[in-house]
């Protein structure tokens, strides 16, 4: 996910897509996750979850 974001292949910019980052109160990164439109589904309301923990 990180490589695809950095090279521009997947930047979560399509309608309904999002990239989320979670930090502790001390500003320590604890999780990254994203929602993409599922390219294999026939319904644009179906998304897939991509995550790094």
PDB file of N, CA, C and O in Angstrom:
ATOM      1  N   UNK A   1       0.818  -1.185   0.000  1.00  0.00           N
ATOM      2  CA  UNK A   1       0.000   0.000   0.000  1.00  0.00           C
ATOM      3  C   UNK A   1       0.865   1.253   0.000  1.00  0.00           C
ATOM      4  O   UNK A   1       0.569   2.210  -0.715  1.00  0.00           O
ATOM      5  N   UNK A   2       1.919   1.255   0.787  1.00  0.00           N
ATOM      6  CA  UNK A   2       2.793   2.429   0.856  1.00  0.00           C
ATOM      7  C   UNK A   2       3.453   2.669  -0.496  1.00  0.00           C
ATOM      8  O   UNK A   2       3.479   3.801  -0.979  1.00  0.00           O
ATOM      9  N   UNK A   3       3.987   1.617  -1.110  1.00  0.00           N
ATOM     10  CA  UNK A   3       4.653   1.784  -2.409  1.00  0.00           C
ATOM     11  C   UNK A   3       3.686   2.298  -3.467  1.00  0.00           C
ATOM     12  O   UNK A   3       4.044   3.181  -4.246  1.00  0.00           O
ATOM     13  N   UNK A   4       2.471   1.765  -3.509  1.00  0.00           N
ATOM     14  CA  UNK A   4       1.484   2.213  -4.491  1.00  0.00           C
ATOM     15  C   UNK A   4       1.069   3.661  -4.257  1.00  0.00           C
ATOM     16  O   UNK A   4       0.806   4.392  -5.212  1.00  0.00           O
ATOM     17  N   UNK A   5       1.009   4.078  -3.005  1.00  0.00           N
ATOM     18  CA  UNK A   5       0.686   5.477  -2.713  1.00  0.00           C
ATOM     19  C   UNK A   5       1.825   6.385  -3.174  1.00  0.00           C
ATOM     20  O   UNK A   5       1.592   7.404  -3.824  1.00  0.00           O
ATOM     21  N   UNK A   6       3.043   6.011  -2.837  1.00  0.00           N
ATOM     22  CA  UNK A   6       4.197   6.845  -3.177  1.00  0.00           C
ATOM     23  C   UNK A   6       4.413   6.964  -4.687  1.00  0.00           C
ATOM     24  O   UNK A   6       4.811   8.023  -5.171  1.00  0.00           O
ATOM     25  N   UNK A   7       4.152   5.872  -5.446  1.00  0.00           N
ATOM     26  CA  UNK A   7       4.375   5.947  -6.892  1.00  0.00           C
ATOM     27  C   UNK A   7       3.155   6.449  -7.658  1.00  0.00           C
ATOM     28  O   UNK A   7       3.188   6.542  -8.885  1.00  0.00           O
ATOM     29  N   UNK A   8       2.072   6.776  -6.937  1.00  0.00           N
ATOM     30  CA  UNK A   8       0.891   7.370  -7.556  1.00  0.00           C
ATOM     31  C   UNK A   8      -0.119   6.383  -8.100  1.00  0.00           C
ATOM     32  O   UNK A   8      -1.149   6.794  -8.633  1.00  0.00           O
ATOM     33  N   UNK A   9       0.147   5.087  -7.983  1.00  0.00           N
ATOM     34  CA  UNK A   9      -0.779   4.073  -8.494  1.00  0.00           C
ATOM     35  C   UNK A   9      -2.086   4.054  -7.703  1.00  0.00           C
ATOM     36  O   UNK A   9      -3.154   3.826  -8.271  1.00  0.00           O
ATOM     37  N   UNK A  10      -2.004   4.292  -6.405  1.00  0.00           N
ATOM     38  CA  UNK A  10      -3.190   4.261  -5.546  1.00  0.00           C
ATOM     39  C   UNK A  10      -3.085   5.383  -4.521  1.00  0.00           C
ATOM     40  O   UNK A  10      -2.369   5.259  -3.528  1.00  0.00           O
ATOM     41  N   UNK A  11      -3.799   6.477  -4.764  1.00  0.00           N
ATOM     42  CA  UNK A  11      -3.736   7.617  -3.843  1.00  0.00           C
ATOM     43  C   UNK A  11      -5.064   7.881  -3.143  1.00  0.00           C
ATOM     44  O   UNK A  11      -5.249   8.941  -2.547  1.00  0.00           O
ATOM     45  N   UNK A  12      -5.991   6.923  -3.211  1.00  0.00           N
ATOM     46  CA  UNK A  12      -7.275   7.023  -2.510  1.00  0.00           C
ATOM     47  C   UNK A  12      -8.007   8.314  -2.876  1.00  0.00           C
ATOM     48  O   UNK A  12      -8.607   8.951  -2.009  1.00  0.00           O
ATOM     49  N   UNK A  13      -7.963   8.700  -4.134  1.00  0.00           N
ATOM     50  CA  UNK A  13      -8.541   9.972  -4.570  1.00  0.00           C
ATOM     51  C   UNK A  13      -9.899   9.828  -5.255  1.00  0.00           C
ATOM     52  O   UNK A  13     -10.543  10.835  -5.549  1.00  0.00           O
ATOM     53  N   UNK A  14     -10.344   8.608  -5.512  1.00  0.00           N
ATOM     54  CA  UNK A  14     -11.630   8.420  -6.197  1.00  0.00           C
ATOM     55  C   UNK A  14     -12.777   8.671  -5.215  1.00  0.00           C
ATOM     56  O   UNK A  14     -12.603   8.517  -4.007  1.00  0.00           O
ATOM     57  N   UNK A  15     -13.953   9.058  -5.733  1.00  0.00           N
ATOM     58  CA  UNK A  15     -15.109   9.266  -4.843  1.00  0.00           C
ATOM     59  C   UNK A  15     -15.388   8.013  -4.005  1.00  0.00           C
ATOM     60  O   UNK A  15     -15.463   6.903  -4.531  1.00  0.00           O
ATOM     61  N   UNK A  16     -15.536   8.211  -2.710  1.00  0.00           N
ATOM     62  CA  UNK A  16     -15.803   7.101  -1.798  1.00  0.00           C
ATOM     63  C   UNK A  16     -14.562   6.458  -1.226  1.00  0.00           C
ATOM     64  O   UNK A  16     -14.664   5.613  -0.337  1.00  0.00           O
ATOM     65  N   UNK A  17     -13.389   6.836  -1.711  1.00  0.00           N
ATOM     66  CA  UNK A  17     -12.154   6.264  -1.178  1.00  0.00           C
ATOM     67  C   UNK A  17     -11.589   7.174  -0.086  1.00  0.00           C
ATOM     68  O   UNK A  17     -11.863   8.374  -0.054  1.00  0.00           O
ATOM     69  N   UNK A  18     -10.797   6.580   0.804  1.00  0.00           N
ATOM     70  CA  UNK A  18     -10.224   7.370   1.895  1.00  0.00           C
ATOM     71  C   UNK A  18      -8.984   6.676   2.444  1.00  0.00           C
ATOM     72  O   UNK A  18      -8.863   5.452   2.392  1.00  0.00           O
ATOM     73  N   UNK A  19      -8.083   7.468   2.960  1.00  0.00           N
ATOM     74  CA  UNK A  19      -6.890   6.982   3.647  1.00  0.00           C
ATOM     75  C   UNK A  19      -6.958   7.483   5.080  1.00  0.00           C
ATOM     76  O   UNK A  19      -7.189   8.668   5.321  1.00  0.00           O
ATOM     77  N   UNK A  20      -6.754   6.573   6.035  1.00  0.00           N
ATOM     78  CA  UNK A  20      -6.845   6.914   7.458  1.00  0.00           C
ATOM     79  C   UNK A  20      -5.523   6.628   8.144  1.00  0.00           C
ATOM     80  O   UNK A  20      -4.862   5.632   7.851  1.00  0.00           O
ATOM     81  N   UNK A  21      -5.143   7.503   9.057  1.00  0.00           N
ATOM     82  CA  UNK A  21      -3.934   7.343   9.851  1.00  0.00           C
ATOM     83  C   UNK A  21      -4.322   7.551  11.310  1.00  0.00           C
ATOM     84  O   UNK A  21      -5.074   8.469  11.639  1.00  0.00           O
ATOM     85  N   UNK A  22      -3.800   6.685  12.183  1.00  0.00           N
ATOM     86  CA  UNK A  22      -4.131   6.769  13.615  1.00  0.00           C
ATOM     87  C   UNK A  22      -2.848   6.981  14.414  1.00  0.00           C
ATOM     88  O   UNK A  22      -1.859   6.266  14.246  1.00  0.00           O
ATOM     89  N   UNK A  23      -2.896   7.981  15.284  1.00  0.00           N
ATOM     90  CA  UNK A  23      -1.767   8.303  16.147  1.00  0.00           C
ATOM     91  C   UNK A  23      -2.188   8.202  17.613  1.00  0.00           C
ATOM     92  O   UNK A  23      -3.359   8.387  17.942  1.00  0.00           O
ATOM     93  N   UNK A  24      -1.231   7.908  18.485  1.00  0.00           N
ATOM     94  CA  UNK A  24      -1.470   7.965  19.918  1.00  0.00           C
ATOM     95  C   UNK A  24      -1.490   9.431  20.341  1.00  0.00           C
ATOM     96  O   UNK A  24      -1.109  10.292  19.548  1.00  0.00           O
ATOM     97  N   UNK A  25      -1.918   9.744  21.561  1.00  0.00           N
ATOM     98  CA  UNK A  25      -1.858  11.134  22.045  1.00  0.00           C
ATOM     99  C   UNK A  25      -0.429  11.688  22.054  1.00  0.00           C
ATOM    100  O   UNK A  25      -0.229  12.902  22.014  1.00  0.00           O
ATOM    101  N   UNK A  26       0.563  10.788  22.109  1.00  0.00           N
ATOM    102  CA  UNK A  26       1.962  11.220  22.089  1.00  0.00           C
ATOM    103  C   UNK A  26       2.482  11.377  20.654  1.00  0.00           C
ATOM    104  O   UNK A  26       3.680  11.572  20.445  1.00  0.00           O
ATOM    105  N   UNK A  27       1.588  11.291  19.678  1.00  0.00           N
ATOM    106  CA  UNK A  27       1.897  11.460  18.257  1.00  0.00           C
ATOM    107  C   UNK A  27       2.715  10.308  17.677  1.00  0.00           C
ATOM    108  O   UNK A  27       3.497  10.512  16.748  1.00  0.00           O
ATOM    109  N   UNK A  28       2.543   9.089  18.220  1.00  0.00           N
ATOM    110  CA  UNK A  28       3.192   7.901  17.685  1.00  0.00           C
ATOM    111  C   UNK A  28       2.225   7.235  16.699  1.00  0.00           C
ATOM    112  O   UNK A  28       1.065   6.992  17.033  1.00  0.00           O
ATOM    113  N   UNK A  29       2.699   6.945  15.503  1.00  0.00           N
ATOM    114  CA  UNK A  29       1.886   6.279  14.498  1.00  0.00           C
ATOM    115  C   UNK A  29       1.582   4.855  14.940  1.00  0.00           C
ATOM    116  O   UNK A  29       2.495   4.102  15.280  1.00  0.00           O
ATOM    117  N   UNK A  30       0.296   4.476  14.938  1.00  0.00           N
ATOM    118  CA  UNK A  30      -0.051   3.114  15.334  1.00  0.00           C
ATOM    119  C   UNK A  30      -0.799   2.336  14.257  1.00  0.00           C
ATOM    120  O   UNK A  30      -0.852   1.108  14.329  1.00  0.00           O
ATOM    121  N   UNK A  31      -1.377   3.003  13.263  1.00  0.00           N
ATOM    122  CA  UNK A  31      -2.083   2.270  12.216  1.00  0.00           C
ATOM    123  C   UNK A  31      -2.304   3.140  10.989  1.00  0.00           C
ATOM    124  O   UNK A  31      -2.441   4.360  11.083  1.00  0.00           O
ATOM    125  N   UNK A  32      -2.334   2.483   9.834  1.00  0.00           N
ATOM    126  CA  UNK A  32      -2.683   3.126   8.569  1.00  0.00           C
ATOM    127  C   UNK A  32      -3.644   2.182   7.854  1.00  0.00           C
ATOM    128  O   UNK A  32      -3.418   0.973   7.806  1.00  0.00           O
ATOM    129  N   UNK A  33      -4.703   2.736   7.307  1.00  0.00           N
ATOM    130  CA  UNK A  33      -5.651   1.915   6.556  1.00  0.00           C
ATOM    131  C   UNK A  33      -6.335   2.741   5.502  1.00  0.00           C
ATOM    132  O   UNK A  33      -6.417   3.964   5.610  1.00  0.00           O
ATOM    133  N   UNK A  34      -6.828   2.070   4.479  1.00  0.00           N
ATOM    134  CA  UNK A  34      -7.498   2.791   3.413  1.00  0.00           C
ATOM    135  C   UNK A  34      -8.666   2.018   2.845  1.00  0.00           C
ATOM    136  O   UNK A  34      -8.712   0.790   2.918  1.00  0.00           O
ATOM    137  N   UNK A  35      -9.606   2.745   2.280  1.00  0.00           N
ATOM    138  CA  UNK A  35     -10.745   2.155   1.585  1.00  0.00           C
ATOM    139  C   UNK A  35     -10.627   2.478   0.106  1.00  0.00           C
ATOM    140  O   UNK A  35     -10.414   3.626  -0.283  1.00  0.00           O
ATOM    141  N   UNK A  36     -10.770   1.439  -0.710  1.00  0.00           N
ATOM    142  CA  UNK A  36     -10.753   1.607  -2.163  1.00  0.00           C
ATOM    143  C   UNK A  36     -12.038   1.046  -2.751  1.00  0.00           C
ATOM    144  O   UNK A  36     -12.645   0.131  -2.194  1.00  0.00           O
ATOM    145  N   UNK A  37     -12.441   1.606  -3.882  1.00  0.00           N
ATOM    146  CA  UNK A  37     -13.491   0.985  -4.658  1.00  0.00           C
ATOM    147  C   UNK A  37     -12.935  -0.368  -5.103  1.00  0.00           C
ATOM    148  O   UNK A  37     -11.812  -0.437  -5.602  1.00  0.00           O
ATOM    149  N   UNK A  38     -13.703  -1.437  -4.931  1.00  0.00           N
ATOM    150  CA  UNK A  38     -13.229  -2.771  -5.294  1.00  0.00           C
ATOM    151  C   UNK A  38     -13.254  -2.929  -6.815  1.00  0.00           C
ATOM    152  O   UNK A  38     -14.324  -2.900  -7.422  1.00  0.00           O
ATOM    153  N   UNK A  39     -12.083  -3.095  -7.433  1.00  0.00           N
ATOM    154  CA  UNK A  39     -12.051  -3.192  -8.902  1.00  0.00           C
ATOM    155  C   UNK A  39     -12.645  -4.497  -9.435  1.00  0.00           C
ATOM    156  O   UNK A  39     -12.882  -4.622 -10.636  1.00  0.00           O
ATOM    157  N   UNK A  40     -12.884  -5.468  -8.552  1.00  0.00           N
ATOM    158  CA  UNK A  40     -13.409  -6.761  -8.986  1.00  0.00           C
ATOM    159  C   UNK A  40     -14.912  -6.892  -8.759  1.00  0.00           C
ATOM    160  O   UNK A  40     -15.504  -7.898  -9.150  1.00  0.00           O
ATOM    161  N   UNK A  41     -15.530  -5.907  -8.144  1.00  0.00           N
ATOM    162  CA  UNK A  41     -16.972  -5.944  -7.876  1.00  0.00           C
ATOM    163  C   UNK A  41     -17.713  -5.168  -8.966  1.00  0.00           C
ATOM    164  O   UNK A  41     -17.194  -4.191  -9.507  1.00  0.00           O
ATOM    165  N   UNK A  42     -18.906  -5.605  -9.273  1.00  0.00           N
ATOM    166  CA  UNK A  42     -19.730  -4.913 -10.265  1.00  0.00           C
ATOM    167  C   UNK A  42     -20.480  -3.723  -9.674  1.00  0.00           C
ATOM    168  O   UNK A  42     -21.066  -2.933 -10.413  1.00  0.00           O
ATOM    169  N   UNK A  43     -20.467  -3.592  -8.368  1.00  0.00           N
ATOM    170  CA  UNK A  43     -21.195  -2.540  -7.671  1.00  0.00           C
ATOM    171  C   UNK A  43     -20.203  -1.494  -7.151  1.00  0.00           C
ATOM    172  O   UNK A  43     -19.343  -1.833  -6.337  1.00  0.00           O
ATOM    173  N   UNK A  44     -20.292  -0.246  -7.591  1.00  0.00           N
ATOM    174  CA  UNK A  44     -19.343   0.775  -7.120  1.00  0.00           C
ATOM    175  C   UNK A  44     -19.474   1.106  -5.636  1.00  0.00           C
ATOM    176  O   UNK A  44     -18.627   1.808  -5.084  1.00  0.00           O
ATOM    177  N   UNK A  45     -20.521   0.611  -4.988  1.00  0.00           N
ATOM    178  CA  UNK A  45     -20.672   0.838  -3.549  1.00  0.00           C
ATOM    179  C   UNK A  45     -19.896  -0.196  -2.729  1.00  0.00           C
ATOM    180  O   UNK A  45     -19.815  -0.083  -1.506  1.00  0.00           O
ATOM    181  N   UNK A  46     -19.329  -1.196  -3.394  1.00  0.00           N
ATOM    182  CA  UNK A  46     -18.533  -2.221  -2.706  1.00  0.00           C
ATOM    183  C   UNK A  46     -17.094  -1.744  -2.678  1.00  0.00           C
ATOM    184  O   UNK A  46     -16.512  -1.413  -3.711  1.00  0.00           O
ATOM    185  N   UNK A  47     -16.526  -1.713  -1.474  1.00  0.00           N
ATOM    186  CA  UNK A  47     -15.160  -1.266  -1.315  1.00  0.00           C
ATOM    187  C   UNK A  47     -14.326  -2.358  -0.686  1.00  0.00           C
ATOM    188  O   UNK A  47     -14.864  -3.333  -0.162  1.00  0.00           O
ATOM    189  N   UNK A  48     -13.029  -2.203  -0.735  1.00  0.00           N
ATOM    190  CA  UNK A  48     -12.139  -3.144  -0.061  1.00  0.00           C
ATOM    191  C   UNK A  48     -11.275  -2.367   0.918  1.00  0.00           C
ATOM    192  O   UNK A  48     -10.926  -1.209   0.686  1.00  0.00           O
ATOM    193  N   UNK A  49     -10.945  -3.017   1.998  1.00  0.00           N
ATOM    194  CA  UNK A  49     -10.131  -2.410   3.054  1.00  0.00           C
ATOM    195  C   UNK A  49      -8.694  -2.826   2.856  1.00  0.00           C
ATOM    196  O   UNK A  49      -8.393  -4.012   2.717  1.00  0.00           O
ATOM    197  N   UNK A  50      -7.805  -1.846   2.842  1.00  0.00           N
ATOM    198  CA  UNK A  50      -6.373  -2.108   2.775  1.00  0.00           C
ATOM    199  C   UNK A  50      -5.767  -1.544   4.050  1.00  0.00           C
ATOM    200  O   UNK A  50      -6.073  -0.417   4.441  1.00  0.00           O
ATOM    201  N   UNK A  51      -4.917  -2.314   4.695  1.00  0.00           N
ATOM    202  CA  UNK A  51      -4.416  -1.851   5.975  1.00  0.00           C
ATOM    203  C   UNK A  51      -2.972  -2.263   6.211  1.00  0.00           C
ATOM    204  O   UNK A  51      -2.462  -3.234   5.653  1.00  0.00           O
ATOM    205  N   UNK A  52      -2.356  -1.483   7.051  1.00  0.00           N
ATOM    206  CA  UNK A  52      -1.054  -1.796   7.646  1.00  0.00           C
ATOM    207  C   UNK A  52      -1.225  -1.567   9.129  1.00  0.00           C
ATOM    208  O   UNK A  52      -1.780  -0.549   9.541  1.00  0.00           O
ATOM    209  N   UNK A  53      -0.765  -2.480   9.918  1.00  0.00           N
ATOM    210  CA  UNK A  53      -0.909  -2.310  11.372  1.00  0.00           C
ATOM    211  C   UNK A  53       0.429  -2.305  12.044  1.00  0.00           C
ATOM    212  O   UNK A  53       0.505  -2.172  13.266  1.00  0.00           O
TER     213      UNK A  53
END
